[in-house]
Amino acid sequence: MGTSRDPRKGKIDRIGKIALRRRGIGVREKIIRYRGLSLIFRLNGEQYDVFANQEKIASLETNNINEAIELYKSMALKH
């Protein structure tokens, strides 16, 4: 016969994922426009790689998308 399944488990997992995504954790890829460029932030293990025009332009040591975007912007302002 089939296995019994707790119907609440799926809901808790989805709610947990939503909460993490709101904090910027677990976002695998995000595209933003910055200074006329379309930048792709792609999670690679515990860091985000940043691509512009299909070329990798930076690696940022964080697994939080919001923090990665801020790090990139602060790096770009220094140059």
C-alpha distances in whole Angstrom, upper triangle without the diagonal:
4,7,9,12,16,18,21,20,21,24,26,25,27,30,30,31,33,35,36,37,39,41,41,38,36,37,37,40,43,46,49,52,55,59,58,55,52,50,47,45,42,40,41,39,41,44,45,47,49,50,52,53,50,52,51,54,52,50,49,48,45,42,43,43,46,48,48,49,52,53,53,56,58,58,59,62,63,64
4,7,9,13,14,18,17,17,20,22,22,23,26,27,27,29,31,32,33,35,37,37,35,32,34,34,37,39,42,45,49,51,55,55,52,48,47,43,42,39,37,38,36,38,41,41,43,45,46,49,50,47,49,48,50,49,46,46,44,42,38,39,40,42,44,44,46,48,49,50,52,54,55,56,58,60,60
4,6,10,12,15,14,15,18,19,19,21,23,24,25,27,29,29,30,33,34,35,32,30,32,32,35,37,41,44,47,50,54,53,51,47,45,42,40,37,35,36,34,35,38,39,41,44,45,48,49,46,48,46,49,47,44,43,42,39,36,36,38,40,42,42,44,46,47,48,50,52,52,54,56,58,58
4,7,9,12,12,13,16,17,17,19,21,22,23,26,27,28,29,32,33,34,31,29,31,32,35,37,41,43,47,49,53,53,50,47,45,42,40,37,35,36,34,36,38,39,42,44,45,48,49,47,48,47,49,47,45,43,42,39,35,36,37,39,41,41,43,45,46,47,49,51,52,53,55,57,58
4,6,9,8,9,12,13,14,16,18,18,20,22,23,24,26,28,29,30,28,26,28,29,32,34,37,40,43,46,50,50,47,44,42,38,37,34,32,33,32,33,35,36,38,41,42,45,46,44,45,44,46,44,41,40,39,36,32,32,33,35,37,38,39,42,43,44,46,47,48,50,52,54,55
4,5,6,8,10,11,12,14,15,16,18,20,21,22,24,26,27,28,26,25,27,28,31,33,36,39,42,45,48,49,46,43,41,38,36,34,32,33,31,32,35,35,38,40,42,44,46,44,45,44,45,43,41,39,38,34,31,31,32,34,36,37,38,40,41,42,44,46,47,48,50,52,53
4,6,6,7,9,11,12,13,15,17,18,19,21,22,24,26,27,25,24,26,27,30,31,34,37,40,43,46,46,44,41,39,36,35,33,31,33,31,32,34,35,37,39,40,43,44,42,44,43,44,43,40,39,37,34,30,30,31,32,34,36,37,39,40,41,43,45,46,47,49,51,52
4,6,5,6,9,10,11,12,14,15,17,18,20,21,23,24,23,22,24,26,28,30,33,35,39,41,45,45,43,40,38,35,33,32,29,31,30,30,32,33,36,37,39,42,43,42,43,42,43,41,38,37,35,32,28,28,29,30,32,33,34,36,38,39,41,42,44,45,47,49,50
4,5,5,6,9,10,11,12,14,15,17,18,20,21,23,20,19,22,23,26,28,31,34,37,39,43,44,41,38,36,33,31,29,27,28,27,27,29,30,33,35,37,39,41,39,41,39,40,38,36,34,32,29,26,25,27,28,30,31,33,34,36,37,39,40,42,43,45,47,48
4,5,5,6,9,10,11,12,14,15,16,18,20,21,19,17,19,21,23,25,28,31,34,37,41,41,38,35,33,30,28,27,25,26,25,26,28,28,31,33,34,37,38,36,38,36,38,36,34,32,31,28,24,24,25,26,29,29,31,33,34,35,37,39,40,41,43,45,46
4,5,5,6,8,10,11,12,14,15,17,19,20,19,18,19,21,24,25,28,30,33,36,40,40,38,35,33,30,28,27,25,27,26,27,29,29,31,33,34,37,39,37,39,37,38,37,34,32,31,28,24,23,24,25,28,29,30,32,33,35,36,38,39,40,42,44,45
4,5,5,6,9,10,10,12,14,15,17,18,17,16,18,21,23,25,28,30,33,35,39,40,38,35,33,30,28,26,24,26,25,25,27,27,30,32,34,37,39,37,38,36,37,35,33,31,29,26,22,22,23,24,26,27,29,30,32,33,35,36,38,39,41,42,44
4,5,5,6,9,10,11,12,14,16,16,14,13,15,17,20,22,25,28,31,33,37,38,35,32,30,27,25,23,21,23,21,22,24,24,27,29,31,34,35,34,35,33,34,32,30,28,27,23,20,19,20,22,24,25,26,28,30,31,32,34,35,37,39,40,42
4,5,5,6,9,10,11,12,14,15,14,13,14,16,19,20,23,25,29,31,35,35,33,30,28,25,23,22,20,23,22,22,24,24,26,28,29,32,34,32,34,32,33,31,29,27,27,23,20,19,19,21,23,24,25,27,29,30,31,33,34,35,37,39,40
4,5,5,6,9,10,11,13,14,14,13,15,18,20,21,24,25,29,31,35,35,33,30,29,26,24,23,21,24,23,23,24,24,27,28,30,33,35,34,35,33,34,32,30,28,27,23,20,18,19,20,22,24,24,26,28,29,30,32,34,35,36,38,40
4,5,5,6,9,10,11,12,11,11,13,16,19,20,23,25,28,30,34,35,33,30,28,25,22,21,19,22,20,20,22,22,25,27,29,32,34,32,33,31,32,30,27,25,24,20,17,16,17,18,20,21,23,24,26,27,29,30,32,33,35,37,38
4,5,5,6,9,10,10,9,8,10,12,15,16,20,22,25,27,31,32,30,26,24,22,19,18,16,19,18,18,19,19,22,23,25,28,30,29,30,28,29,27,25,23,22,18,15,14,14,16,18,19,20,22,24,25,26,28,30,31,33,34,36
4,5,5,6,9,10,10,10,10,13,15,16,19,20,24,26,29,30,28,25,24,21,19,19,17,20,20,20,20,20,23,24,26,28,30,29,30,29,29,27,25,23,23,19,16,14,14,15,18,19,19,21,23,24,25,27,29,30,31,34,35
4,5,5,7,9,9,10,11,15,17,17,20,21,25,26,30,31,29,27,25,23,20,20,18,21,20,19,20,20,23,24,27,29,31,31,31,29,30,27,25,23,22,18,15,13,14,14,16,18,19,20,22,24,25,26,28,29,31,33,35
4,5,5,6,5,7,9,12,14,15,19,20,23,24,28,29,27,25,22,20,17,17,15,17,17,15,16,16,20,21,24,26,29,28,29,26,27,24,22,19,18,15,11,10,11,12,14,15,17,18,19,21,23,24,26,27,29,30,32
4,5,5,5,6,6,10,11,12,15,16,20,21,25,26,24,21,19,17,15,14,13,16,16,15,16,15,18,19,21,23,26,25,26,24,24,22,20,18,18,14,11,9,9,10,13,14,14,16,18,19,21,22,24,25,27,29,30
4,5,7,9,9,13,14,13,16,17,20,21,25,26,25,22,20,19,16,17,16,19,19,18,18,17,20,20,23,25,27,27,28,26,26,24,22,20,19,16,13,10,10,9,12,14,14,16,18,19,20,22,24,25,26,28,30
4,6,9,9,13,14,14,17,17,20,21,25,26,25,23,20,19,16,16,15,18,18,16,16,15,19,19,22,25,28,27,27,25,25,22,20,17,17,13,11,8,8,8,10,12,13,14,16,18,18,20,22,23,24,26,28
4,7,6,10,11,10,14,14,18,18,22,24,22,19,17,15,12,13,11,15,15,13,13,12,15,16,19,21,24,23,24,21,21,19,17,14,14,11,8,5,5,6,8,9,10,12,14,15,16,18,19,21,22,24,26
4,6,9,11,12,16,17,20,21,25,26,24,21,19,16,13,12,10,13,12,11,11,11,15,16,19,22,25,24,24,21,22,19,17,14,13,10,6,5,7,8,10,11,13,14,15,17,19,20,21,23,25,26,28
4,6,9,11,15,17,21,22,26,26,24,21,18,15,12,11,8,11,11,10,11,11,14,16,18,21,24,22,23,20,21,19,17,15,14,11,7,7,8,11,12,12,14,17,17,18,20,22,23,24,26,28,29
4,6,7,11,13,17,19,22,23,20,17,15,12,9,8,7,11,12,12,11,10,13,14,16,18,21,19,20,18,19,17,16,14,15,12,8,8,6,9,12,11,12,15,16,16,18,20,21,22,24,26,27
4,7,11,13,17,19,22,23,20,16,14,10,8,6,5,8,10,11,10,9,10,12,13,16,19,17,18,16,17,16,14,14,14,12,9,10,8,12,14,12,13,16,17,16,19,21,21,22,25,26,27
4,7,10,14,16,19,19,16,13,10,7,5,4,6,10,12,13,12,9,10,10,11,13,15,14,15,14,15,14,14,13,15,13,11,11,8,11,13,11,12,15,16,15,17,20,20,20,23,25,25
4,7,10,12,16,16,13,10,8,6,5,7,9,13,15,15,13,10,11,10,11,12,14,14,15,14,15,15,14,14,16,14,13,11,8,10,13,11,10,13,15,13,15,18,18,18,20,23,23
4,7,10,13,13,10,7,6,4,6,9,12,15,18,18,16,12,12,10,9,10,12,12,14,14,14,14,15,15,18,17,16,14,11,12,14,12,10,14,15,13,14,17,18,16,19,22,21
4,6,10,10,8,6,5,7,8,11,14,17,20,20,17,14,13,11,11,10,13,14,15,15,14,15,16,16,19,17,17,15,11,11,14,12,9,12,14,11,11,15,16,14,16,19,19
4,7,6,6,5,6,9,11,15,18,20,24,23,20,16,16,12,12,10,12,14,16,16,15,16,18,18,21,20,20,18,14,14,16,14,11,13,15,12,11,15,16,13,15,18,18
4,5,5,7,7,10,12,16,18,21,24,23,20,16,16,12,12,10,13,15,16,15,14,14,17,16,20,19,20,18,15,14,15,13,10,11,13,10,8,12,13,10,11,15,14
4,6,9,10,13,15,19,22,24,27,26,23,19,18,14,14,12,14,17,17,17,15,16,19,19,22,22,23,22,18,17,18,16,13,14,15,12,10,13,13,10,11,14,13
4,7,9,13,16,19,22,25,28,28,24,20,19,15,14,11,12,15,16,17,15,17,20,21,24,24,25,23,20,19,21,18,15,17,18,15,13,16,16,13,14,17,16
4,6,10,12,16,19,21,25,24,21,17,15,12,10,7,8,11,12,13,12,14,17,18,22,22,22,21,18,18,19,16,13,16,16,13,12,16,15,12,14,17,16
4,7,10,13,16,19,22,22,19,15,14,10,8,6,8,10,11,12,12,14,16,17,21,20,20,19,16,16,18,15,13,15,16,13,13,17,16,14,17,19,18
4,6,10,13,15,19,19,15,12,10,7,6,5,8,9,10,10,9,11,13,13,17,17,17,16,13,14,15,12,10,13,13,10,11,15,14,12,15,18,17
4,6,10,12,16,16,13,9,8,6,5,7,9,9,10,9,10,11,11,12,16,15,15,14,11,13,14,11,10,14,14,11,13,16,16,15,18,20,19
4,7,9,13,13,10,6,6,5,7,9,12,11,12,10,10,9,9,9,12,11,11,11,8,10,11,8,8,12,12,10,12,15,14,14,18,19,19
4,6,10,11,8,5,5,6,8,11,14,12,12,10,12,11,10,10,12,11,10,11,9,12,13,10,11,15,14,13,16,18,17,18,21,22,22
4,6,7,6,4,6,9,11,15,17,15,15,12,14,12,10,10,10,9,7,9,8,12,12,10,12,15,14,14,17,19,18,19,23,24,24
4,6,5,6,7,10,12,16,18,15,15,12,14,12,9,10,10,10,9,12,12,15,15,12,15,17,16,16,19,21,19,21,24,25,25
4,6,8,10,13,16,20,22,19,19,15,17,15,11,11,10,9,8,11,13,16,15,13,17,19,17,18,21,22,21,23,26,26,27
4,7,10,13,16,20,23,21,20,16,17,14,10,9,7,6,5,9,11,14,13,11,15,16,15,16,19,20,19,21,24,24,25
4,7,10,13,17,20,18,17,13,13,10,7,6,5,5,5,8,9,12,11,8,12,14,12,12,16,17,16,18,21,21,21
4,6,10,13,16,15,14,11,11,8,6,5,7,7,7,8,8,11,10,7,9,12,10,10,14,15,14,16,19,19,20
4,7,10,13,11,10,7,8,6,4,6,9,10,10,12,11,13,13,9,11,14,12,10,14,15,14,15,18,19,18
4,7,10,9,8,6,6,5,6,8,11,12,13,13,11,13,13,9,9,12,11,8,11,14,12,12,16,17,16
4,7,6,5,4,6,7,9,11,15,16,16,17,14,16,16,13,12,15,14,11,14,16,14,14,17,19,17
4,5,5,7,7,9,12,14,18,19,19,19,16,18,18,15,14,16,16,12,14,17,15,13,17,18,16
4,5,8,9,13,15,18,21,22,23,23,20,21,22,18,17,20,20,16,17,20,18,16,20,21,19
4,7,9,12,14,17,20,21,21,22,19,21,22,18,18,21,20,17,19,22,19,18,22,23,21
4,6,9,12,15,18,20,20,21,19,21,21,17,17,20,18,15,17,20,17,16,20,21,18
4,6,8,11,15,16,17,18,16,19,18,14,15,17,16,13,16,18,15,14,18,19,17
4,7,10,14,16,17,18,16,18,17,13,13,15,13,10,13,14,11,11,15,15,13
4,7,10,12,14,15,14,15,14,10,11,13,10,8,11,12,10,10,14,14,13
4,7,9,11,13,12,14,12,9,11,13,10,9,13,13,11,13,16,16,16
4,6,9,10,10,11,9,6,9,10,7,8,11,12,10,13,15,15,16
4,7,9,11,12,10,8,11,12,9,11,14,14,13,16,18,18,19
4,6,8,9,7,6,10,11,9,11,14,14,14,17,19,19,21
4,6,9,8,8,11,13,12,13,16,17,17,19,22,22,24
4,6,5,6,9,10,11,12,14,15,16,18,20,21,23
4,5,5,6,9,10,11,12,14,15,16,18,20,22
4,5,5,6,9,10,11,12,14,16,17,19,21
4,5,5,6,9,10,11,12,14,15,17,19
4,5,5,6,9,10,11,12,14,16,17
4,5,5,6,9,10,11,12,15,16
4,5,5,6,9,10,11,13,15
4,5,5,6,9,10,11,13
4,5,5,6,9,10,11
4,5,5,6,9,10
4,5,5,7,9
4,5,5,7
4,5,5
4,5
4
